[in-house]
Amino acid sequence: MFFIRKILLGFFILLTSCNNNYYDYKRIQGNALGTSYSIIVDTEIQEHIIIEKVDSIFEVLNNSMSTYKDSSIISKVNLSDQPVNVDHHFKEVFNKSKEIWSLSNGYFDPTAGSFVNLYGLGPNTTNERIDDSKIDSVKRIVGFDKVYLSNQNTIIKNDKNIFIDFNAIAKGYSVDLIKNLFKENSINNFLIEVGGELTARGYAENNRNWKVAIQNPIKMNYLYTEIFLKDKSLATSGNYRKFRIDPITGKRYAHIIDPISGETLSNSTLSASVISDSCIEADAWATALMVMNPSNAIDIINKIDGIEILLLISENDKIFPLKSNGWDLVTQ
């Protein structure tokens, strides 16, 4: 299974209508990639066939990118000091990661998996005390510019100890794969959610637009806002639910780590919501934005076509929103 390094907040389907005669909506739920998934889909295809196809996607991704599976491709990459052949899915996620790593100025970095392990937030738990010397030691093997994809589809690492972790992007990629599966079978109305990453296409029941909500990151039982999602993907990342307590010092380590400083998150950004055409992009950017300076993040996103963001900033126990230029246009 995958380690859930990012807690997604934004998934609430706000529907109360019943089926009508023109639609055959099915609701499918299950567990995969170390989290849960939920699908609402308008189709006459039998439910067990959908589940079988979806599960096969999850199985392929586990075999490719699960750091919890010793036989997975990513585990072989992490353990080897020689180039390792990778599959199509690994290549797709690697290339998208490299793109967002560059655009985010290094704030999205799968090689930060070494920091995840250092803090005991990954597959290898630890009770060791964490100090500056250990952080500095790990910094030497963190940086996505230290890893390459060759023309022969092999991964080459500058240091054998580099540890790659795609958990902040793989769930979004799985959503895109399921979306493509449905589109290939001429299914036009669906909402897919995996671990909080979601995508919507077409219409909900009774020809309504899909309506979802973003949770209030301070008042957990309340919603911050409701939005409409039409042929778009949404991911929301937050910094206040998952953490580890150092048993020696009592220090709390958040699950989101700044890949440049090696420190766990301590800024004022409570959550980052991202809307994009693809869920893989929304997933990765939601993590990167959590550790970026909010003003700089807005400036960067405003220069990228097809991506809109909402940052919820904490100040004196109050929430202040920062939005990219097109956020309101794509959510109404």
C-alpha positions as a Markdown table, in Angstrom:
| # | Residue | x | y | z |
|---|---|---|---|---|
| 1 | Met | 0.0 | 0.0 | 0.0 |
| 2 | Phe | 1.0 | 3.6 | -0.2 |
| 3 | Phe | 1.9 | 5.8 | 2.7 |
| 4 | Ile | -0.6 | 8.7 | 3.0 |
| 5 | Arg | 1.8 | 11.6 | 3.4 |
| 6 | Lys | -0.9 | 14.2 | 2.5 |
| 7 | Ile | -4.3 | 14.5 | 4.1 |
| 8 | Leu | -6.9 | 15.6 | 1.6 |
| 9 | Leu | -9.8 | 17.6 | 2.9 |
| 10 | Gly | -12.0 | 18.6 | 0.0 |
| 11 | Phe | -14.2 | 15.7 | -0.7 |
| 12 | Phe | -17.8 | 16.1 | 0.2 |
| 13 | Ile | -20.5 | 15.3 | -2.5 |
| 14 | Leu | -23.4 | 17.6 | -1.9 |
| 15 | Leu | -26.2 | 15.6 | -3.5 |
| 16 | Thr | -29.6 | 14.8 | -2.2 |
| 17 | Ser | -31.5 | 13.8 | -5.3 |
| 18 | Cys | -32.8 | 10.4 | -6.3 |
| 19 | Asn | -32.2 | 8.5 | -9.5 |
| 20 | Asn | -34.5 | 9.3 | -12.4 |
| 21 | Asn | -35.4 | 7.3 | -15.4 |
| 22 | Tyr | -32.7 | 8.6 | -17.7 |
| 23 | Tyr | -29.7 | 7.7 | -15.5 |
| 24 | Asp | -28.3 | 4.5 | -13.9 |
| 25 | Tyr | -25.9 | 5.9 | -11.3 |
| 26 | Lys | -23.9 | 3.4 | -9.4 |
| 27 | Arg | -22.0 | 4.1 | -6.1 |
| 28 | Ile | -18.9 | 2.1 | -5.6 |
| 29 | Gln | -16.6 | 2.2 | -2.6 |
| 30 | Gly | -13.5 | 0.3 | -1.5 |
| 31 | Asn | -10.0 | 0.5 | -0.3 |
| 32 | Ala | -6.8 | 0.8 | -2.3 |
| 33 | Leu | -3.3 | 2.4 | -2.2 |
| 34 | Gly | -3.5 | 2.5 | 1.6 |
| 35 | Thr | -6.6 | 4.7 | 1.6 |
| 36 | Ser | -10.3 | 4.6 | 0.5 |
| 37 | Tyr | -11.9 | 5.3 | -2.8 |
| 38 | Ser | -15.4 | 6.3 | -3.9 |
| 39 | Ile | -16.9 | 6.4 | -7.4 |
| 40 | Ile | -20.3 | 7.6 | -8.6 |
| 41 | Val | -20.8 | 6.6 | -12.2 |
| 42 | Asp | -23.6 | 6.7 | -14.7 |
| 43 | Thr | -23.5 | 3.5 | -16.6 |
| 44 | Glu | -25.3 | 0.3 | -17.5 |
| 45 | Ile | -22.1 | -1.7 | -17.0 |
| 46 | Gln | -22.5 | -4.2 | -14.1 |
| 47 | Glu | -20.9 | -3.1 | -10.8 |
| 48 | His | -18.7 | -6.1 | -10.4 |
| 49 | Ile | -17.1 | -5.5 | -13.8 |
| 50 | Ile | -16.3 | -1.9 | -12.9 |
| 51 | Ile | -14.8 | -3.0 | -9.6 |
| 52 | Glu | -12.7 | -5.6 | -11.4 |
| 53 | Lys | -11.3 | -3.0 | -13.9 |
| 54 | Val | -10.6 | -0.4 | -11.2 |
| 55 | Asp | -8.9 | -2.9 | -8.9 |
| 56 | Ser | -6.7 | -3.9 | -11.8 |
| 57 | Ile | -5.5 | -0.3 | -12.1 |
| 58 | Phe | -4.7 | -0.2 | -8.4 |
| 59 | Glu | -2.8 | -3.4 | -8.6 |
| 60 | Val | -0.6 | -2.2 | -11.5 |
| 61 | Leu | 0.2 | 1.0 | -9.6 |
| 62 | Asn | 1.0 | -0.9 | -6.4 |
| 63 | Asn | 3.4 | -3.1 | -8.4 |
| 64 | Ser | 5.0 | 0.0 | -9.9 |
| 65 | Met | 5.1 | 2.7 | -7.1 |
| 66 | Ser | 4.3 | 1.3 | -3.7 |
| 67 | Thr | 7.2 | 1.9 | -1.3 |
| 68 | Tyr | 5.5 | -0.7 | 1.0 |
| 69 | Lys | 5.9 | -3.5 | -1.4 |
| 70 | Asp | 9.5 | -5.0 | -1.7 |
| 71 | Ser | 8.9 | -6.3 | -5.2 |
| 72 | Ser | 7.6 | -3.0 | -6.6 |
| 73 | Ile | 9.6 | -1.2 | -9.2 |
| 74 | Ile | 10.1 | 1.8 | -6.9 |
| 75 | Ser | 11.4 | -0.4 | -4.1 |
| 76 | Lys | 13.9 | -1.9 | -6.6 |
| 77 | Val | 15.0 | 1.6 | -7.6 |
| 78 | Asn | 15.4 | 2.7 | -4.0 |
| 79 | Leu | 17.4 | -0.4 | -3.0 |
| 80 | Ser | 19.7 | -0.6 | -6.1 |
| 81 | Asp | 22.9 | 1.1 | -6.9 |
| 82 | Gln | 22.5 | 0.2 | -10.6 |
| 83 | Pro | 20.0 | 1.5 | -13.2 |
| 84 | Val | 16.6 | -0.1 | -12.9 |
| 85 | Asn | 14.1 | -0.6 | -15.8 |
| 86 | Val | 10.7 | 1.1 | -15.1 |
| 87 | Asp | 7.3 | 0.7 | -16.6 |
| 88 | His | 5.1 | 3.1 | -18.5 |
| 89 | His | 3.3 | 4.3 | -15.3 |
| 90 | Phe | 6.5 | 5.0 | -13.5 |
| 91 | Lys | 7.8 | 6.9 | -16.4 |
| 92 | Glu | 4.6 | 9.0 | -16.7 |
| 93 | Val | 4.7 | 9.9 | -13.0 |
| 94 | Phe | 8.4 | 10.5 | -13.0 |
| 95 | Asn | 8.2 | 13.0 | -15.9 |
| 96 | Lys | 5.3 | 14.9 | -14.4 |
| 97 | Ser | 7.1 | 15.0 | -11.1 |
| 98 | Lys | 10.2 | 16.5 | -12.9 |
| 99 | Glu | 8.0 | 19.1 | -14.6 |
| 100 | Ile | 6.3 | 20.2 | -11.3 |
| 101 | Trp | 9.6 | 20.1 | -9.5 |
| 102 | Ser | 11.0 | 22.6 | -12.0 |
| 103 | Leu | 7.9 | 24.9 | -12.0 |
| 104 | Ser | 7.7 | 24.9 | -8.2 |
| 105 | Asn | 11.4 | 25.7 | -7.8 |
| 106 | Gly | 12.1 | 22.4 | -6.0 |
| 107 | Tyr | 9.2 | 22.5 | -3.5 |
| 108 | Phe | 7.7 | 19.4 | -5.0 |
| 109 | Asp | 10.4 | 16.7 | -4.8 |
| 110 | Pro | 9.8 | 12.9 | -4.7 |
| 111 | Thr | 13.4 | 12.4 | -3.4 |
| 112 | Ala | 12.2 | 14.0 | -0.1 |
| 113 | Gly | 11.2 | 10.4 | 0.7 |
| 114 | Ser | 14.5 | 10.3 | 2.6 |
| 115 | Phe | 13.2 | 13.0 | 4.9 |
| 116 | Val | 9.9 | 11.1 | 5.2 |
| 117 | Asn | 11.9 | 8.1 | 6.4 |
| 118 | Leu | 14.1 | 10.3 | 8.7 |
| 119 | Tyr | 11.0 | 11.6 | 10.6 |
| 120 | Gly | 9.5 | 8.1 | 10.8 |
| 121 | Leu | 6.6 | 9.0 | 8.5 |
| 122 | Gly | 7.3 | 6.4 | 5.8 |
| 123 | Pro | 7.5 | 2.6 | 5.6 |
| 124 | Asn | 10.4 | 2.6 | 8.0 |
| 125 | Thr | 9.4 | 3.9 | 11.4 |
| 126 | Thr | 12.0 | 5.2 | 13.8 |
| 127 | Asn | 12.3 | 6.3 | 17.4 |
| 128 | Glu | 15.7 | 8.0 | 16.9 |
| 129 | Arg | 16.1 | 11.6 | 18.0 |
| 130 | Ile | 16.3 | 14.0 | 15.0 |
| 131 | Asp | 18.8 | 16.8 | 15.1 |
| 132 | Asp | 20.4 | 19.2 | 12.6 |
| 133 | Ser | 23.3 | 16.9 | 11.8 |
| 134 | Lys | 20.9 | 14.2 | 10.7 |
| 135 | Ile | 18.9 | 16.6 | 8.6 |
| 136 | Asp | 22.0 | 18.0 | 7.0 |
| 137 | Ser | 23.2 | 14.4 | 6.2 |
| 138 | Val | 19.9 | 13.6 | 4.4 |
| 139 | Lys | 20.0 | 16.9 | 2.5 |
| 140 | Arg | 23.0 | 15.5 | 0.5 |
| 141 | Ile | 20.8 | 12.9 | -1.1 |
| 142 | Val | 17.7 | 15.0 | -1.7 |
| 143 | Gly | 17.1 | 16.8 | -4.9 |
| 144 | Phe | 15.2 | 15.6 | -8.0 |
| 145 | Asp | 18.1 | 16.8 | -10.1 |
| 146 | Lys | 20.1 | 13.9 | -8.7 |
| 147 | Val | 17.8 | 11.3 | -10.5 |
| 148 | Tyr | 17.5 | 10.7 | -14.2 |
| 149 | Leu | 15.3 | 8.8 | -16.6 |
| 150 | Ser | 17.5 | 7.4 | -19.4 |
| 151 | Asn | 16.5 | 6.9 | -23.0 |
| 152 | Gln | 16.4 | 3.1 | -22.2 |
| 153 | Asn | 13.7 | 3.8 | -19.6 |
| 154 | Thr | 16.0 | 3.2 | -16.7 |
| 155 | Ile | 16.3 | 5.2 | -13.5 |
| 156 | Ile | 19.8 | 6.4 | -12.7 |
| 157 | Lys | 20.6 | 7.8 | -9.3 |
| 158 | Asn | 23.7 | 9.9 | -8.4 |
| 159 | Asp | 23.8 | 8.3 | -5.0 |
| 160 | Lys | 22.6 | 4.8 | -4.2 |
| 161 | Asn | 21.0 | 6.0 | -1.0 |
| 162 | Ile | 18.5 | 8.3 | -2.8 |
| 163 | Phe | 15.0 | 7.3 | -1.9 |
| 164 | Ile | 12.1 | 8.1 | -4.2 |
| 165 | Asp | 8.5 | 8.5 | -2.9 |
| 166 | Phe | 5.6 | 9.1 | -5.3 |
| 167 | Asn | 2.9 | 9.1 | -2.6 |
| 168 | Ala | 2.2 | 12.8 | -3.1 |
| 169 | Ile | 1.3 | 12.3 | -6.8 |
| 170 | Ala | 0.3 | 8.6 | -7.3 |
| 171 | Lys | -3.2 | 8.8 | -6.0 |
| 172 | Gly | -4.0 | 11.7 | -8.4 |
| 173 | Tyr | -2.5 | 9.6 | -11.3 |
| 174 | Ser | -4.8 | 6.7 | -10.3 |
| 175 | Val | -7.8 | 9.0 | -10.6 |
| 176 | Asp | -6.7 | 10.0 | -14.1 |
| 177 | Leu | -6.3 | 6.4 | -15.1 |
| 178 | Ile | -9.8 | 5.5 | -13.9 |
| 179 | Lys | -11.2 | 8.6 | -15.7 |
| 180 | Asn | -9.5 | 7.5 | -18.9 |
| 181 | Leu | -11.0 | 4.0 | -18.5 |
| 182 | Phe | -14.5 | 5.4 | -18.2 |
| 183 | Lys | -14.0 | 7.7 | -21.2 |
| 184 | Glu | -12.7 | 4.8 | -23.3 |
| 185 | Asn | -16.0 | 3.0 | -22.5 |
| 186 | Ser | -18.1 | 6.1 | -23.5 |
| 187 | Ile | -19.1 | 6.9 | -19.9 |
| 188 | Asn | -19.7 | 10.6 | -19.7 |
| 189 | Asn | -21.0 | 11.2 | -16.2 |
| 190 | Phe | -18.9 | 10.3 | -13.1 |
| 191 | Leu | -17.2 | 11.5 | -10.0 |
| 192 | Ile | -14.0 | 9.6 | -8.9 |
| 193 | Glu | -12.3 | 10.1 | -5.6 |
| 194 | Val | -9.2 | 8.3 | -4.3 |
| 195 | Gly | -7.9 | 9.3 | -0.9 |
| 196 | Gly | -9.5 | 12.7 | -1.3 |
| 197 | Glu | -8.2 | 13.4 | -4.8 |
| 198 | Leu | -11.1 | 13.7 | -7.2 |
| 199 | Thr | -12.2 | 14.4 | -10.7 |
| 200 | Ala | -15.7 | 15.1 | -12.0 |
| 201 | Arg | -17.1 | 14.8 | -15.6 |
| 202 | Gly | -20.5 | 15.5 | -17.0 |
| 203 | Tyr | -23.4 | 15.7 | -14.7 |
| 204 | Ala | -24.7 | 14.3 | -11.4 |
| 205 | Glu | -28.2 | 12.8 | -11.0 |
| 206 | Asn | -31.1 | 14.8 | -12.4 |
| 207 | Asn | -28.8 | 16.7 | -14.7 |
| 208 | Arg | -27.2 | 18.6 | -11.9 |
| 209 | Asn | -23.6 | 19.9 | -11.8 |
| 210 | Trp | -21.3 | 18.1 | -9.4 |
| 211 | Lys | -21.1 | 20.0 | -6.2 |
| 212 | Val | -18.3 | 19.4 | -3.7 |
| 213 | Ala | -17.0 | 21.2 | -0.6 |
| 214 | Ile | -13.7 | 22.2 | 1.0 |
| 215 | Gln | -13.5 | 21.6 | 4.7 |
| 216 | Asn | -12.9 | 24.3 | 7.2 |
| 217 | Pro | -9.3 | 23.6 | 8.4 |
| 218 | Ile | -9.9 | 25.2 | 11.9 |
| 219 | Lys | -13.5 | 24.1 | 12.6 |
| 220 | Met | -13.3 | 20.6 | 11.4 |
| 221 | Asn | -17.0 | 19.8 | 11.4 |
| 222 | Tyr | -17.8 | 22.8 | 9.2 |
| 223 | Leu | -17.3 | 23.5 | 5.5 |
| 224 | Tyr | -15.3 | 26.4 | 4.3 |
| 225 | Thr | -16.8 | 26.7 | 0.9 |
| 226 | Glu | -18.9 | 24.8 | -1.7 |
| 227 | Ile | -17.9 | 24.7 | -5.4 |
| 228 | Phe | -19.1 | 23.2 | -8.6 |
| 229 | Leu | -16.7 | 21.0 | -10.5 |
| 230 | Lys | -17.2 | 20.4 | -14.2 |
| 231 | Asp | -14.7 | 18.3 | -16.2 |
| 232 | Lys | -12.0 | 19.3 | -13.7 |
| 233 | Ser | -10.0 | 17.7 | -10.9 |
| 234 | Leu | -9.5 | 18.9 | -7.3 |
| 235 | Ala | -7.0 | 18.1 | -4.6 |
| 236 | Thr | -6.7 | 19.7 | -1.2 |
| 237 | Ser | -3.8 | 19.2 | 1.2 |
| 238 | Gly | -3.6 | 20.2 | 4.8 |
| 239 | Asn | -1.0 | 20.2 | 7.6 |
| 240 | Tyr | -2.9 | 19.6 | 10.8 |
| 241 | Arg | -4.1 | 16.0 | 11.0 |
| 242 | Lys | -1.2 | 13.6 | 10.5 |
| 243 | Phe | 2.0 | 13.9 | 12.5 |
| 244 | Arg | 4.4 | 12.0 | 14.7 |
| 245 | Ile | 5.5 | 12.8 | 18.2 |
| 246 | Asp | 9.2 | 12.3 | 19.0 |
| 247 | Pro | 9.2 | 9.9 | 22.0 |
| 248 | Ile | 12.3 | 11.5 | 23.4 |
| 249 | Thr | 11.8 | 15.3 | 22.9 |
| 250 | Gly | 8.0 | 15.3 | 22.6 |
| 251 | Lys | 8.4 | 17.4 | 19.5 |
| 252 | Arg | 5.6 | 17.1 | 16.9 |
| 253 | Tyr | 6.6 | 16.5 | 13.3 |
| 254 | Ala | 4.0 | 17.3 | 10.6 |
| 255 | His | 3.5 | 14.9 | 7.7 |
| 256 | Ile | 4.4 | 17.5 | 5.1 |
| 257 | Ile | 8.1 | 18.3 | 4.8 |
| 258 | Asp | 9.9 | 21.1 | 3.1 |
| 259 | Pro | 12.2 | 19.3 | 0.7 |
| 260 | Ile | 14.7 | 22.2 | 0.6 |
| 261 | Ser | 15.2 | 22.9 | 4.3 |
| 262 | Gly | 14.4 | 19.4 | 5.5 |
| 263 | Glu | 12.1 | 20.8 | 8.2 |
| 264 | Thr | 8.5 | 19.7 | 8.8 |
| 265 | Leu | 5.9 | 22.2 | 7.9 |
| 266 | Ser | 5.6 | 25.2 | 10.2 |
| 267 | Asn | 4.2 | 28.0 | 8.1 |
| 268 | Ser | 0.8 | 29.7 | 8.2 |
| 269 | Thr | -0.8 | 27.8 | 5.3 |
| 270 | Leu | -3.6 | 25.6 | 6.7 |
| 271 | Ser | -4.6 | 24.1 | 3.4 |
| 272 | Ala | -4.0 | 24.3 | -0.3 |
| 273 | Ser | -6.7 | 23.4 | -2.9 |
| 274 | Val | -5.9 | 23.0 | -6.5 |
| 275 | Ile | -8.1 | 22.7 | -9.5 |
| 276 | Ser | -6.6 | 21.4 | -12.8 |
| 277 | Asp | -7.5 | 19.5 | -15.9 |
| 278 | Ser | -5.6 | 16.5 | -14.6 |
| 279 | Cys | -5.7 | 15.0 | -11.1 |
| 280 | Ile | -2.0 | 14.2 | -11.2 |
| 281 | Glu | -1.2 | 17.9 | -11.4 |
| 282 | Ala | -3.7 | 18.9 | -8.7 |
| 283 | Asp | -2.3 | 16.2 | -6.4 |
| 284 | Ala | 1.3 | 17.3 | -6.7 |
| 285 | Trp | 0.7 | 21.0 | -6.6 |
| 286 | Ala | -1.4 | 20.7 | -3.5 |
| 287 | Thr | 1.6 | 19.3 | -1.7 |
| 288 | Ala | 4.1 | 21.8 | -3.1 |
| 289 | Leu | 1.9 | 24.8 | -2.3 |
| 290 | Met | 1.8 | 23.8 | 1.4 |
| 291 | Val | 5.5 | 24.6 | 1.8 |
| 292 | Met | 5.8 | 27.5 | -0.6 |
| 293 | Asn | 5.6 | 31.2 | 0.4 |
| 294 | Pro | 1.9 | 31.9 | -0.2 |
| 295 | Ser | 2.5 | 35.2 | -2.2 |
| 296 | Asn | 5.1 | 33.5 | -4.3 |
| 297 | Ala | 2.9 | 30.5 | -4.9 |
| 298 | Ile | 0.1 | 32.7 | -6.2 |
| 299 | Asp | 2.5 | 34.5 | -8.5 |
| 300 | Ile | 3.8 | 31.2 | -9.9 |
| 301 | Ile | 0.3 | 29.7 | -10.5 |
| 302 | Asn | -1.0 | 32.8 | -12.1 |
| 303 | Lys | 1.6 | 32.3 | -14.9 |
| 304 | Ile | 0.5 | 28.7 | -15.5 |
| 305 | Asp | -2.4 | 27.9 | -17.7 |
| 306 | Gly | -5.1 | 25.5 | -16.6 |
| 307 | Ile | -4.3 | 25.5 | -12.8 |
| 308 | Glu | -6.2 | 27.5 | -10.1 |
| 309 | Ile | -5.6 | 27.5 | -6.4 |
| 310 | Leu | -7.2 | 28.5 | -3.1 |
| 311 | Leu | -4.8 | 28.9 | -0.1 |
| 312 | Leu | -6.3 | 29.1 | 3.4 |
| 313 | Ile | -4.0 | 31.1 | 5.6 |
| 314 | Ser | -4.1 | 31.2 | 9.4 |
| 315 | Glu | -3.7 | 34.5 | 11.2 |
| 316 | Asn | -4.9 | 35.0 | 14.9 |
| 317 | Asp | -7.1 | 31.9 | 14.7 |
| 318 | Lys | -8.9 | 33.3 | 11.7 |
| 319 | Ile | -8.8 | 32.1 | 8.1 |
| 320 | Phe | -7.8 | 34.3 | 5.2 |
| 321 | Pro | -8.2 | 33.1 | 1.6 |
| 322 | Leu | -5.7 | 33.7 | -1.2 |
| 323 | Lys | -6.9 | 32.8 | -4.6 |
| 324 | Ser | -5.4 | 32.6 | -8.1 |
| 325 | Asn | -6.8 | 34.9 | -10.7 |
| 326 | Gly | -9.2 | 32.3 | -12.2 |
| 327 | Trp | -10.3 | 30.4 | -9.1 |
| 328 | Asp | -13.8 | 31.9 | -9.0 |
| 329 | Leu | -14.3 | 31.4 | -12.7 |
| 330 | Val | -13.8 | 27.7 | -12.6 |
| 331 | Thr | -15.8 | 27.0 | -9.4 |
| 332 | Gln | -19.1 | 28.7 | -10.1 |
